[in-house]
Amino acid sequence: MTESDEDKADALFHALADRTRRDIMRRVLTGEQSVSALAAKYDMSFAAVQKHVAVLERAGLITKRRIGREALASGDVEAVRSVGAMLTEIEEVWRGRIARMDELFHTEEITDTSTEEN
């Protein structure tokens, strides 16, 4: 991964590290929603919800557009898929490490068993 890719991954995972932002993502992935409608769902100020939306937008997870005075937010499915792909890549690395550890343990067991027999 390039430095730019690593920065993008950091921004994505930072944005998704917060429970409220994950909930906002679930809502906007089902369809475009106004930021004011989103704010009505939470026990926090409109400005606080706007900040959460801004973090998601900077990470590329949502896009916003304006219609008059209303800001509408939509989830970017491709960005969410990229997060999934990153997690799958990490999982594959760990599965490979676990498989190698299993092989080492199995080899060691065979060696220990044959040593005990002698």
Jmol script that loads the backbone (N, CA, C; Angstrom):
load data "model"
ATOM      1  N   MET A   1       0.838  -1.192   0.000  1.00  0.00           N
ATOM      2  CA  MET A   1       0.000   0.000   0.000  1.00  0.00           C
ATOM      3  C   MET A   1       0.880   1.252   0.000  1.00  0.00           C
ATOM      4  N   THR A   2       0.459   2.257  -0.729  1.00  0.00           N
ATOM      5  CA  THR A   2       1.186   3.513  -0.756  1.00  0.00           C
ATOM      6  C   THR A   2       0.818   4.337   0.478  1.00  0.00           C
ATOM      7  N   GLU A   3       1.579   5.376   0.714  1.00  0.00           N
ATOM      8  CA  GLU A   3       1.299   6.274   1.848  1.00  0.00           C
ATOM      9  C   GLU A   3      -0.100   6.871   1.727  1.00  0.00           C
ATOM     10  N   SER A   4      -0.490   7.208   0.506  1.00  0.00           N
ATOM     11  CA  SER A   4      -1.821   7.760   0.265  1.00  0.00           C
ATOM     12  C   SER A   4      -2.913   6.743   0.606  1.00  0.00           C
ATOM     13  N   ASP A   5      -2.677   5.487   0.217  1.00  0.00           N
ATOM     14  CA  ASP A   5      -3.629   4.422   0.551  1.00  0.00           C
ATOM     15  C   ASP A   5      -3.735   4.238   2.057  1.00  0.00           C
ATOM     16  N   GLU A   6      -2.602   4.307   2.736  1.00  0.00           N
ATOM     17  CA  GLU A   6      -2.592   4.162   4.198  1.00  0.00           C
ATOM     18  C   GLU A   6      -3.350   5.320   4.855  1.00  0.00           C
ATOM     19  N   ASP A   7      -3.168   6.540   4.329  1.00  0.00           N
ATOM     20  CA  ASP A   7      -3.898   7.695   4.865  1.00  0.00           C
ATOM     21  C   ASP A   7      -5.404   7.518   4.666  1.00  0.00           C
ATOM     22  N   LYS A   8      -5.787   7.006   3.513  1.00  0.00           N
ATOM     23  CA  LYS A   8      -7.204   6.758   3.215  1.00  0.00           C
ATOM     24  C   LYS A   8      -7.763   5.709   4.175  1.00  0.00           C
ATOM     25  N   ALA A   9      -7.010   4.639   4.396  1.00  0.00           N
ATOM     26  CA  ALA A   9      -7.449   3.592   5.325  1.00  0.00           C
ATOM     27  C   ALA A   9      -7.600   4.160   6.732  1.00  0.00           C
ATOM     28  N   ASP A  10      -6.646   4.990   7.153  1.00  0.00           N
ATOM     29  CA  ASP A  10      -6.744   5.618   8.481  1.00  0.00           C
ATOM     30  C   ASP A  10      -8.020   6.441   8.593  1.00  0.00           C
ATOM     31  N   ALA A  11      -8.317   7.228   7.557  1.00  0.00           N
ATOM     32  CA  ALA A  11      -9.518   8.080   7.574  1.00  0.00           C
ATOM     33  C   ALA A  11     -10.787   7.227   7.613  1.00  0.00           C
ATOM     34  N   LEU A  12     -10.820   6.152   6.844  1.00  0.00           N
ATOM     35  CA  LEU A  12     -11.994   5.277   6.824  1.00  0.00           C
ATOM     36  C   LEU A  12     -12.231   4.639   8.192  1.00  0.00           C
ATOM     37  N   PHE A  13     -11.188   4.069   8.770  1.00  0.00           N
ATOM     38  CA  PHE A  13     -11.359   3.380  10.046  1.00  0.00           C
ATOM     39  C   PHE A  13     -11.602   4.358  11.188  1.00  0.00           C
ATOM     40  N   HIS A  14     -11.011   5.541  11.119  1.00  0.00           N
ATOM     41  CA  HIS A  14     -11.303   6.570  12.124  1.00  0.00           C
ATOM     42  C   HIS A  14     -12.779   6.954  12.060  1.00  0.00           C
ATOM     43  N   ALA A  15     -13.268   7.149  10.843  1.00  0.00           N
ATOM     44  CA  ALA A  15     -14.671   7.549  10.676  1.00  0.00           C
ATOM     45  C   ALA A  15     -15.614   6.468  11.203  1.00  0.00           C
ATOM     46  N   LEU A  16     -15.268   5.217  10.991  1.00  0.00           N
ATOM     47  CA  LEU A  16     -16.144   4.118  11.408  1.00  0.00           C
ATOM     48  C   LEU A  16     -15.918   3.686  12.860  1.00  0.00           C
ATOM     49  N   ALA A  17     -14.946   4.289  13.527  1.00  0.00           N
ATOM     50  CA  ALA A  17     -14.651   3.908  14.917  1.00  0.00           C
ATOM     51  C   ALA A  17     -15.712   4.412  15.891  1.00  0.00           C
ATOM     52  N   ASP A  18     -16.512   5.367  15.452  1.00  0.00           N
ATOM     53  CA  ASP A  18     -17.520   5.962  16.331  1.00  0.00           C
ATOM     54  C   ASP A  18     -18.895   5.341  16.092  1.00  0.00           C
ATOM     55  N   ARG A  19     -19.582   4.991  17.169  1.00  0.00           N
ATOM     56  CA  ARG A  19     -20.897   4.338  17.102  1.00  0.00           C
ATOM     57  C   ARG A  19     -21.928   5.194  16.366  1.00  0.00           C
ATOM     58  N   THR A  20     -21.954   6.484  16.648  1.00  0.00           N
ATOM     59  CA  THR A  20     -22.931   7.366  15.990  1.00  0.00           C
ATOM     60  C   THR A  20     -22.675   7.422  14.492  1.00  0.00           C
ATOM     61  N   ARG A  21     -21.406   7.524  14.114  1.00  0.00           N
ATOM     62  CA  ARG A  21     -21.097   7.583  12.680  1.00  0.00           C
ATOM     63  C   ARG A  21     -21.457   6.278  11.985  1.00  0.00           C
ATOM     64  N   ARG A  22     -21.242   5.139  12.647  1.00  0.00           N
ATOM     65  CA  ARG A  22     -21.662   3.865  12.039  1.00  0.00           C
ATOM     66  C   ARG A  22     -23.179   3.837  11.861  1.00  0.00           C
ATOM     67  N   ASP A  23     -23.905   4.368  12.832  1.00  0.00           N
ATOM     68  CA  ASP A  23     -25.362   4.404  12.717  1.00  0.00           C
ATOM     69  C   ASP A  23     -25.795   5.333  11.586  1.00  0.00           C
ATOM     70  N   ILE A  24     -25.144   6.472  11.478  1.00  0.00           N
ATOM     71  CA  ILE A  24     -25.447   7.391  10.367  1.00  0.00           C
ATOM     72  C   ILE A  24     -25.193   6.672   9.038  1.00  0.00           C
ATOM     73  N   MET A  25     -24.091   5.926   8.955  1.00  0.00           N
ATOM     74  CA  MET A  25     -23.796   5.185   7.715  1.00  0.00           C
ATOM     75  C   MET A  25     -24.917   4.205   7.387  1.00  0.00           C
ATOM     76  N   ARG A  26     -25.394   3.469   8.384  1.00  0.00           N
ATOM     77  CA  ARG A  26     -26.490   2.525   8.135  1.00  0.00           C
ATOM     78  C   ARG A  26     -27.700   3.248   7.562  1.00  0.00           C
ATOM     79  N   ARG A  27     -28.003   4.400   8.127  1.00  0.00           N
ATOM     80  CA  ARG A  27     -29.183   5.163   7.694  1.00  0.00           C
ATOM     81  C   ARG A  27     -29.027   5.674   6.262  1.00  0.00           C
ATOM     82  N   VAL A  28     -27.859   6.239   5.939  1.00  0.00           N
ATOM     83  CA  VAL A  28     -27.705   6.832   4.604  1.00  0.00           C
ATOM     84  C   VAL A  28     -27.448   5.780   3.530  1.00  0.00           C
ATOM     85  N   LEU A  29     -27.060   4.577   3.928  1.00  0.00           N
ATOM     86  CA  LEU A  29     -26.908   3.513   2.934  1.00  0.00           C
ATOM     87  C   LEU A  29     -28.264   2.972   2.484  1.00  0.00           C
ATOM     88  N   THR A  30     -29.296   3.188   3.301  1.00  0.00           N
ATOM     89  CA  THR A  30     -30.635   2.750   2.896  1.00  0.00           C
ATOM     90  C   THR A  30     -31.286   3.757   1.957  1.00  0.00           C
ATOM     91  N   GLY A  31     -30.750   4.961   1.912  1.00  0.00           N
ATOM     92  CA  GLY A  31     -31.286   5.994   1.027  1.00  0.00           C
ATOM     93  C   GLY A  31     -30.848   7.369   1.477  1.00  0.00           C
ATOM     94  N   GLU A  32     -30.895   8.297   0.567  1.00  0.00           N
ATOM     95  CA  GLU A  32     -30.489   9.672   0.848  1.00  0.00           C
ATOM     96  C   GLU A  32     -31.340  10.262   1.972  1.00  0.00           C
ATOM     97  N   GLN A  33     -30.678  10.958   2.887  1.00  0.00           N
ATOM     98  CA  GLN A  33     -31.383  11.579   4.010  1.00  0.00           C
ATOM     99  C   GLN A  33     -30.858  12.987   4.236  1.00  0.00           C
ATOM    100  N   SER A  34     -31.746  13.852   4.674  1.00  0.00           N
ATOM    101  CA  SER A  34     -31.295  15.205   4.991  1.00  0.00           C
ATOM    102  C   SER A  34     -30.549  15.166   6.320  1.00  0.00           C
ATOM    103  N   VAL A  35     -29.583  16.052   6.448  1.00  0.00           N
ATOM    104  CA  VAL A  35     -28.810  16.118   7.686  1.00  0.00           C
ATOM    105  C   VAL A  35     -29.728  16.504   8.844  1.00  0.00           C
ATOM    106  N   SER A  36     -30.716  17.364   8.591  1.00  0.00           N
ATOM    107  CA  SER A  36     -31.637  17.736   9.673  1.00  0.00           C
ATOM    108  C   SER A  36     -32.482  16.540  10.111  1.00  0.00           C
ATOM    109  N   ALA A  37     -32.888  15.673   9.171  1.00  0.00           N
ATOM    110  CA  ALA A  37     -33.637  14.464   9.536  1.00  0.00           C
ATOM    111  C   ALA A  37     -32.748  13.505  10.323  1.00  0.00           C
ATOM    112  N   LEU A  38     -31.491  13.411   9.932  1.00  0.00           N
ATOM    113  CA  LEU A  38     -30.553  12.585  10.692  1.00  0.00           C
ATOM    114  C   LEU A  38     -30.394  13.127  12.107  1.00  0.00           C
ATOM    115  N   ALA A  39     -30.237  14.437  12.222  1.00  0.00           N
ATOM    116  CA  ALA A  39     -30.030  15.056  13.537  1.00  0.00           C
ATOM    117  C   ALA A  39     -31.199  14.801  14.474  1.00  0.00           C
ATOM    118  N   ALA A  40     -32.387  14.712  13.927  1.00  0.00           N
ATOM    119  CA  ALA A  40     -33.577  14.480  14.752  1.00  0.00           C
ATOM    120  C   ALA A  40     -33.553  13.096  15.403  1.00  0.00           C
ATOM    121  N   LYS A  41     -32.750  12.184  14.877  1.00  0.00           N
ATOM    122  CA  LYS A  41     -32.685  10.810  15.394  1.00  0.00           C
ATOM    123  C   LYS A  41     -31.774  10.670  16.610  1.00  0.00           C
ATOM    124  N   TYR A  42     -30.996  11.699  16.914  1.00  0.00           N
ATOM    125  CA  TYR A  42     -29.980  11.584  17.962  1.00  0.00           C
ATOM    126  C   TYR A  42     -30.208  12.596  19.075  1.00  0.00           C
ATOM    127  N   ASP A  43     -29.793  12.209  20.250  1.00  0.00           N
ATOM    128  CA  ASP A  43     -29.898  13.077  21.415  1.00  0.00           C
ATOM    129  C   ASP A  43     -28.624  13.925  21.526  1.00  0.00           C
ATOM    130  N   MET A  44     -28.407  14.735  20.503  1.00  0.00           N
ATOM    131  CA  MET A  44     -27.261  15.642  20.464  1.00  0.00           C
ATOM    132  C   MET A  44     -27.633  16.815  19.570  1.00  0.00           C
ATOM    133  N   SER A  45     -26.821  17.817  19.597  1.00  0.00           N
ATOM    134  CA  SER A  45     -27.138  19.019  18.823  1.00  0.00           C
ATOM    135  C   SER A  45     -27.002  18.765  17.324  1.00  0.00           C
ATOM    136  N   PHE A  46     -27.669  19.618  16.558  1.00  0.00           N
ATOM    137  CA  PHE A  46     -27.570  19.568  15.099  1.00  0.00           C
ATOM    138  C   PHE A  46     -26.109  19.730  14.688  1.00  0.00           C
ATOM    139  N   ALA A  47     -25.398  20.651  15.348  1.00  0.00           N
ATOM    140  CA  ALA A  47     -23.990  20.900  15.019  1.00  0.00           C
ATOM    141  C   ALA A  47     -23.136  19.650  15.250  1.00  0.00           C
ATOM    142  N   ALA A  48     -23.429  18.898  16.308  1.00  0.00           N
ATOM    143  CA  ALA A  48     -22.674  17.678  16.583  1.00  0.00           C
ATOM    144  C   ALA A  48     -22.908  16.638  15.480  1.00  0.00           C
ATOM    145  N   VAL A  49     -24.148  16.504  15.041  1.00  0.00           N
ATOM    146  CA  VAL A  49     -24.448  15.565  13.951  1.00  0.00           C
ATOM    147  C   VAL A  49     -23.767  16.031  12.668  1.00  0.00           C
ATOM    148  N   GLN A  50     -23.786  17.336  12.417  1.00  0.00           N
ATOM    149  CA  GLN A  50     -23.096  17.874  11.237  1.00  0.00           C
ATOM    150  C   GLN A  50     -21.614  17.505  11.262  1.00  0.00           C
ATOM    151  N   LYS A  51     -20.989  17.562  12.444  1.00  0.00           N
ATOM    152  CA  LYS A  51     -19.571  17.207  12.552  1.00  0.00           C
ATOM    153  C   LYS A  51     -19.355  15.732  12.239  1.00  0.00           C
ATOM    154  N   HIS A  52     -20.247  14.877  12.718  1.00  0.00           N
ATOM    155  CA  HIS A  52     -20.140  13.453  12.406  1.00  0.00           C
ATOM    156  C   HIS A  52     -20.267  13.229  10.895  1.00  0.00           C
ATOM    157  N   VAL A  53     -21.220  13.889  10.283  1.00  0.00           N
ATOM    158  CA  VAL A  53     -21.421  13.777   8.837  1.00  0.00           C
ATOM    159  C   VAL A  53     -20.168  14.268   8.097  1.00  0.00           C
ATOM    160  N   ALA A  54     -19.562  15.346   8.591  1.00  0.00           N
ATOM    161  CA  ALA A  54     -18.360  15.890   7.952  1.00  0.00           C
ATOM    162  C   ALA A  54     -17.201  14.894   8.017  1.00  0.00           C
ATOM    163  N   VAL A  55     -17.043  14.195   9.132  1.00  0.00           N
ATOM    164  CA  VAL A  55     -15.989  13.183   9.258  1.00  0.00           C
ATOM    165  C   VAL A  55     -16.218  12.071   8.235  1.00  0.00           C
ATOM    166  N   LEU A  56     -17.456  11.618   8.123  1.00  0.00           N
ATOM    167  CA  LEU A  56     -17.792  10.574   7.144  1.00  0.00           C
ATOM    168  C   LEU A  56     -17.564  11.055   5.715  1.00  0.00           C
ATOM    169  N   GLU A  57     -17.884  12.307   5.474  1.00  0.00           N
ATOM    170  CA  GLU A  57     -17.697  12.872   4.129  1.00  0.00           C
ATOM    171  C   GLU A  57     -16.208  12.986   3.796  1.00  0.00           C
ATOM    172  N   ARG A  58     -15.409  13.474   4.744  1.00  0.00           N
ATOM    173  CA  ARG A  58     -13.957  13.593   4.506  1.00  0.00           C
ATOM    174  C   ARG A  58     -13.328  12.222   4.244  1.00  0.00           C
ATOM    175  N   ALA A  59     -13.861  11.189   4.881  1.00  0.00           N
ATOM    176  CA  ALA A  59     -13.343   9.833   4.681  1.00  0.00           C
ATOM    177  C   ALA A  59     -13.811   9.238   3.352  1.00  0.00           C
ATOM    178  N   GLY A  60     -14.756   9.912   2.688  1.00  0.00           N
ATOM    179  CA  GLY A  60     -15.261   9.424   1.413  1.00  0.00           C
ATOM    180  C   GLY A  60     -16.364   8.388   1.550  1.00  0.00           C
ATOM    181  N   LEU A  61     -16.902   8.233   2.758  1.00  0.00           N
ATOM    182  CA  LEU A  61     -17.950   7.243   2.981  1.00  0.00           C
ATOM    183  C   LEU A  61     -19.337   7.757   2.604  1.00  0.00           C
ATOM    184  N   ILE A  62     -19.513   9.059   2.636  1.00  0.00           N
ATOM    185  CA  ILE A  62     -20.789   9.639   2.209  1.00  0.00           C
ATOM    186  C   ILE A  62     -20.526  10.823   1.298  1.00  0.00           C
ATOM    187  N   THR A  63     -21.533  11.160   0.535  1.00  0.00           N
ATOM    188  CA  THR A  63     -21.491  12.370  -0.285  1.00  0.00           C
ATOM    189  C   THR A  63     -22.676  13.231   0.124  1.00  0.00           C
ATOM    190  N   LYS A  64     -22.500  14.516  -0.021  1.00  0.00           N
ATOM    191  CA  LYS A  64     -23.577  15.449   0.295  1.00  0.00           C
ATOM    192  C   LYS A  64     -23.875  16.286  -0.926  1.00  0.00           C
ATOM    193  N   ARG A  65     -25.142  16.665  -1.038  1.00  0.00           N
ATOM    194  CA  ARG A  65     -25.542  17.610  -2.082  1.00  0.00           C
ATOM    195  C   ARG A  65     -26.576  18.536  -1.460  1.00  0.00           C
ATOM    196  N   ARG A  66     -26.704  19.685  -2.040  1.00  0.00           N
ATOM    197  CA  ARG A  66     -27.646  20.675  -1.514  1.00  0.00           C
ATOM    198  C   ARG A  66     -28.845  20.820  -2.434  1.00  0.00           C
ATOM    199  N   ILE A  67     -30.000  20.937  -1.804  1.00  0.00           N
ATOM    200  CA  ILE A  67     -31.222  21.330  -2.502  1.00  0.00           C
ATOM    201  C   ILE A  67     -31.768  22.475  -1.666  1.00  0.00           C
ATOM    202  N   GLY A  68     -31.614  23.672  -2.195  1.00  0.00           N
ATOM    203  CA  GLY A  68     -32.009  24.851  -1.430  1.00  0.00           C
ATOM    204  C   GLY A  68     -31.160  24.960  -0.176  1.00  0.00           C
ATOM    205  N   ARG A  69     -31.808  25.039   0.959  1.00  0.00           N
ATOM    206  CA  ARG A  69     -31.086  25.160   2.236  1.00  0.00           C
ATOM    207  C   ARG A  69     -30.804  23.804   2.870  1.00  0.00           C
ATOM    208  N   GLU A  70     -31.317  22.753   2.263  1.00  0.00           N
ATOM    209  CA  GLU A  70     -31.200  21.413   2.850  1.00  0.00           C
ATOM    210  C   GLU A  70     -29.980  20.669   2.306  1.00  0.00           C
ATOM    211  N   ALA A  71     -29.191  20.083   3.221  1.00  0.00           N
ATOM    212  CA  ALA A  71     -28.056  19.232   2.831  1.00  0.00           C
ATOM    213  C   ALA A  71     -28.529  17.786   2.887  1.00  0.00           C
ATOM    214  N   LEU A  72     -28.343  17.078   1.773  1.00  0.00           N
ATOM    215  CA  LEU A  72     -28.757  15.677   1.678  1.00  0.00           C
ATOM    216  C   LEU A  72     -27.514  14.787   1.639  1.00  0.00           C
ATOM    217  N   ALA A  73     -27.530  13.742   2.446  1.00  0.00           N
ATOM    218  CA  ALA A  73     -26.386  12.842   2.543  1.00  0.00           C
ATOM    219  C   ALA A  73     -26.752  11.463   2.007  1.00  0.00           C
ATOM    220  N   SER A  74     -25.827  10.860   1.273  1.00  0.00           N
ATOM    221  CA  SER A  74     -26.013   9.487   0.788  1.00  0.00           C
ATOM    222  C   SER A  74     -24.735   8.703   1.048  1.00  0.00           C
ATOM    223  N   GLY A  75     -24.922   7.420   1.310  1.00  0.00           N
ATOM    224  CA  GLY A  75     -23.780   6.551   1.541  1.00  0.00           C
ATOM    225  C   GLY A  75     -23.135   6.135   0.231  1.00  0.00           C
ATOM    226  N   ASP A  76     -21.822   6.011   0.246  1.00  0.00           N
ATOM    227  CA  ASP A  76     -21.081   5.555  -0.927  1.00  0.00           C
ATOM    228  C   ASP A  76     -20.787   4.068  -0.753  1.00  0.00           C
ATOM    229  N   VAL A  77     -21.536   3.247  -1.460  1.00  0.00           N
ATOM    230  CA  VAL A  77     -21.432   1.796  -1.326  1.00  0.00           C
ATOM    231  C   VAL A  77     -20.028   1.312  -1.706  1.00  0.00           C
ATOM    232  N   GLU A  78     -19.431   1.902  -2.716  1.00  0.00           N
ATOM    233  CA  GLU A  78     -18.086   1.492  -3.133  1.00  0.00           C
ATOM    234  C   GLU A  78     -17.065   1.744  -2.025  1.00  0.00           C
ATOM    235  N   ALA A  79     -17.201   2.855  -1.315  1.00  0.00           N
ATOM    236  CA  ALA A  79     -16.282   3.136  -0.207  1.00  0.00           C
ATOM    237  C   ALA A  79     -16.443   2.100   0.897  1.00  0.00           C
ATOM    238  N   VAL A  80     -17.677   1.704   1.170  1.00  0.00           N
ATOM    239  CA  VAL A  80     -17.926   0.676   2.185  1.00  0.00           C
ATOM    240  C   VAL A  80     -17.334  -0.653   1.719  1.00  0.00           C
ATOM    241  N   ARG A  81     -17.458  -0.947   0.452  1.00  0.00           N
ATOM    242  CA  ARG A  81     -16.848  -2.179  -0.084  1.00  0.00           C
ATOM    243  C   ARG A  81     -15.334  -2.148   0.061  1.00  0.00           C
ATOM    244  N   SER A  82     -14.733  -0.972  -0.117  1.00  0.00           N
ATOM    245  CA  SER A  82     -13.275  -0.882   0.025  1.00  0.00           C
ATOM    246  C   SER A  82     -12.856  -1.181   1.461  1.00  0.00           C
ATOM    247  N   VAL A  83     -13.666  -0.769   2.437  1.00  0.00           N
ATOM    248  CA  VAL A  83     -13.385  -1.094   3.835  1.00  0.00           C
ATOM    249  C   VAL A  83     -13.464  -2.614   4.009  1.00  0.00           C
ATOM    250  N   GLY A  84     -14.490  -3.222   3.449  1.00  0.00           N
ATOM    251  CA  GLY A  84     -14.634  -4.671   3.514  1.00  0.00           C
ATOM    252  C   GLY A  84     -13.442  -5.385   2.887  1.00  0.00           C
ATOM    253  N   ALA A  85     -12.975  -4.871   1.761  1.00  0.00           N
ATOM    254  CA  ALA A  85     -11.824  -5.480   1.082  1.00  0.00           C
ATOM    255  C   ALA A  85     -10.569  -5.374   1.944  1.00  0.00           C
ATOM    256  N   MET A  86     -10.394  -4.230   2.614  1.00  0.00           N
ATOM    257  CA  MET A  86      -9.234  -4.082   3.502  1.00  0.00           C
ATOM    258  C   MET A  86      -9.293  -5.075   4.651  1.00  0.00           C
ATOM    259  N   LEU A  87     -10.474  -5.240   5.229  1.00  0.00           N
ATOM    260  CA  LEU A  87     -10.634  -6.189   6.334  1.00  0.00           C
ATOM    261  C   LEU A  87     -10.415  -7.626   5.863  1.00  0.00           C
ATOM    262  N   THR A  88     -10.872  -7.942   4.667  1.00  0.00           N
ATOM    263  CA  THR A  88     -10.661  -9.283   4.108  1.00  0.00           C
ATOM    264  C   THR A  88      -9.174  -9.544   3.906  1.00  0.00           C
ATOM    265  N   GLU A  89      -8.451  -8.533   3.427  1.00  0.00           N
ATOM    266  CA  GLU A  89      -7.006  -8.660   3.225  1.00  0.00           C
ATOM    267  C   GLU A  89      -6.298  -8.935   4.554  1.00  0.00           C
ATOM    268  N   ILE A  90      -6.679  -8.198   5.589  1.00  0.00           N
ATOM    269  CA  ILE A  90      -6.086  -8.406   6.915  1.00  0.00           C
ATOM    270  C   ILE A  90      -6.425  -9.800   7.440  1.00  0.00           C
ATOM    271  N   GLU A  91      -7.676 -10.219   7.239  1.00  0.00           N
ATOM    272  CA  GLU A  91      -8.094 -11.550   7.686  1.00  0.00           C
ATOM    273  C   GLU A  91      -7.279 -12.639   6.992  1.00  0.00           C
ATOM    274  N   GLU A  92      -7.027 -12.479   5.694  1.00  0.00           N
ATOM    275  CA  GLU A  92      -6.257 -13.480   4.957  1.00  0.00           C
ATOM    276  C   GLU A  92      -4.827 -13.588   5.485  1.00  0.00           C
ATOM    277  N   VAL A  93      -4.232 -12.446   5.832  1.00  0.00           N
ATOM    278  CA  VAL A  93      -2.883 -12.467   6.408  1.00  0.00           C
ATOM    279  C   VAL A  93      -2.893 -13.267   7.711  1.00  0.00           C
ATOM    280  N   TRP A  94      -3.866 -12.988   8.571  1.00  0.00           N
ATOM    281  CA  TRP A  94      -3.932 -13.693   9.856  1.00  0.00           C
ATOM    282  C   TRP A  94      -4.264 -15.161   9.680  1.00  0.00           C
ATOM    283  N   ARG A  95      -5.132 -15.487   8.762  1.00  0.00           N
ATOM    284  CA  ARG A  95      -5.439 -16.908   8.515  1.00  0.00           C
ATOM    285  C   ARG A  95      -4.185 -17.647   8.051  1.00  0.00           C
ATOM    286  N   GLY A  96      -3.384 -16.993   7.216  1.00  0.00           N
ATOM    287  CA  GLY A  96      -2.122 -17.585   6.767  1.00  0.00           C
ATOM    288  C   GLY A  96      -1.170 -17.798   7.923  1.00  0.00           C
ATOM    289  N   ARG A  97      -1.085 -16.834   8.817  1.00  0.00           N
ATOM    290  CA  ARG A  97      -0.207 -16.975   9.985  1.00  0.00           C
ATOM    291  C   ARG A  97      -0.687 -18.102  10.890  1.00  0.00           C
ATOM    292  N   ILE A  98      -1.973 -18.188  11.094  1.00  0.00           N
ATOM    293  CA  ILE A  98      -2.527 -19.243  11.944  1.00  0.00           C
ATOM    294  C   ILE A  98      -2.270 -20.611  11.317  1.00  0.00           C
ATOM    295  N   ALA A  99      -2.434 -20.713  10.008  1.00  0.00           N
ATOM    296  CA  ALA A  99      -2.173 -21.982   9.322  1.00  0.00           C
ATOM    297  C   ALA A  99      -0.717 -22.388   9.473  1.00  0.00           C
ATOM    298  N   ARG A 100       0.208 -21.417   9.364  1.00  0.00           N
ATOM    299  CA  ARG A 100       1.634 -21.729   9.532  1.00  0.00           C
ATOM    300  C   ARG A 100       1.925 -22.161  10.966  1.00  0.00           C
ATOM    301  N   MET A 101       1.283 -21.516  11.948  1.00  0.00           N
ATOM    302  CA  MET A 101       1.476 -21.912  13.347  1.00  0.00           C
ATOM    303  C   MET A 101       0.954 -23.330  13.563  1.00  0.00           C
ATOM    304  N   ASP A 102      -0.199 -23.644  12.990  1.00  0.00           N
ATOM    305  CA  ASP A 102      -0.742 -25.000  13.096  1.00  0.00           C
ATOM    306  C   ASP A 102       0.236 -26.020  12.519  1.00  0.00           C
ATOM    307  N   GLU A 103       0.834 -25.691  11.372  1.00  0.00           N
ATOM    308  CA  GLU A 103       1.813 -26.592  10.752  1.00  0.00           C
ATOM    309  C   GLU A 103       3.018 -26.794  11.663  1.00  0.00           C
ATOM    310  N   LEU A 104       3.492 -25.704  12.259  1.00  0.00           N
ATOM    311  CA  LEU A 104       4.638 -25.808  13.169  1.00  0.00           C
ATOM    312  C   LEU A 104       4.304 -26.658  14.382  1.00  0.00           C
ATOM    313  N   PHE A 105       3.143 -26.458  14.970  1.00  0.00           N
ATOM    314  CA  PHE A 105       2.735 -27.242  16.132  1.00  0.00           C
ATOM    315  C   PHE A 105       2.612 -28.717  15.763  1.00  0.00           C
ATOM    316  N   HIS A 106       2.029 -28.970  14.610  1.00  0.00           N
ATOM    317  CA  HIS A 106       1.850 -30.348  14.164  1.00  0.00           C
ATOM    318  C   HIS A 106       3.214 -31.000  13.928  1.00  0.00           C
ATOM    319  N   THR A 107       4.132 -30.285  13.290  1.00  0.00           N
ATOM    320  CA  THR A 107       5.477 -30.801  13.037  1.00  0.00           C
ATOM    321  C   THR A 107       6.192 -31.067  14.357  1.00  0.00           C
ATOM    322  N   GLU A 108       6.043 -30.144  15.306  1.00  0.00           N
ATOM    323  CA  GLU A 108       6.678 -30.298  16.614  1.00  0.00           C
ATOM    324  C   GLU A 108       6.100 -31.502  17.356  1.00  0.00           C
ATOM    325  N   GLU A 109       4.790 -31.721  17.254  1.00  0.00           N
ATOM    326  CA  GLU A 109       4.155 -32.879  17.902  1.00  0.00           C
ATOM    327  C   GLU A 109       4.710 -34.178  17.331  1.00  0.00           C
ATOM    328  N   ILE A 110       4.873 -34.230  16.022  1.00  0.00           N
ATOM    329  CA  ILE A 110       5.409 -35.426  15.372  1.00  0.00           C
ATOM    330  C   ILE A 110       6.842 -35.654  15.839  1.00  0.00           C
ATOM    331  N   THR A 111       7.641 -34.592  15.908  1.00  0.00           N
ATOM    332  CA  THR A 111       9.025 -34.689  16.348  1.00  0.00           C
ATOM    333  C   THR A 111       9.085 -35.153  17.808  1.00  0.00           C
ATOM    334  N   ASP A 112       8.259 -34.563  18.660  1.00  0.00           N
ATOM    335  CA  ASP A 112       8.213 -34.949  20.078  1.00  0.00           C
ATOM    336  C   ASP A 112       7.800 -36.407  20.228  1.00  0.00           C
ATOM    337  N   THR A 113       6.841 -36.861  19.469  1.00  0.00           N
ATOM    338  CA  THR A 113       6.343 -38.232  19.546  1.00  0.00           C
ATOM    339  C   THR A 113       7.414 -39.201  19.101  1.00  0.00           C
ATOM    340  N   SER A 114       8.121 -38.885  18.014  1.00  0.00           N
ATOM    341  CA  SER A 114       9.155 -39.792  17.529  1.00  0.00           C
ATOM    342  C   SER A 114      10.363 -39.802  18.458  1.00  0.00           C
ATOM    343  N   THR A 115      10.647 -38.700  19.126  1.00  0.00           N
ATOM    344  CA  THR A 115      11.754 -38.624  20.085  1.00  0.00           C
ATOM    345  C   THR A 115      11.426 -39.461  21.316  1.00  0.00           C
ATOM    346  N   GLU A 116      10.172 -39.422  21.779  1.00  0.00           N
ATOM    347  CA  GLU A 116       9.757 -40.179  22.952  1.00  0.00           C
ATOM    348  C   GLU A 116       9.789 -41.673  22.693  1.00  0.00           C
ATOM    349  N   GLU A 117       9.572 -42.073  21.457  1.00  0.00           N
ATOM    350  CA  GLU A 117       9.563 -43.496  21.111  1.00  0.00           C
ATOM    351  C   GLU A 117      10.959 -44.093  21.129  1.00  0.00           C
ATOM    352  N   ASN A 118      11.977 -43.256  20.965  1.00  0.00           N
ATOM    353  CA  ASN A 118      13.369 -43.758  20.917  1.00  0.00           C
ATOM    354  C   ASN A 118      13.961 -43.914  22.248  1.00  0.00           C
TER     355      ASN A 118
END
end "model"
wireframe off; spacefill off
backbone 0.3
color backbone group
